[in-house]
Amino acid sequence: MTMVASLCETAEDIALFHKKTKLSNNERTLGEFIVTHRKEAERASSTSDLDWWKDMIVELEVNPGHGE
């Protein structure tokens, strides 16, 4: 799914791909997460911002599967 998400620009692209290929809901959700948080994750990685990663894990533990 990470390779497919790398080709998509938006969550709508993932939704269209999901509709055409019948991805599982888990794959669709993962793809949407990747395209939604891609720029933030790149920035956090390039600046070694561990707090962003910790906050993201805590947020997902508190609200699994829920949109922002």
Order of alpha helices (4+ residues) and beta strands (2+ residues): alpha-alpha-alpha-alpha
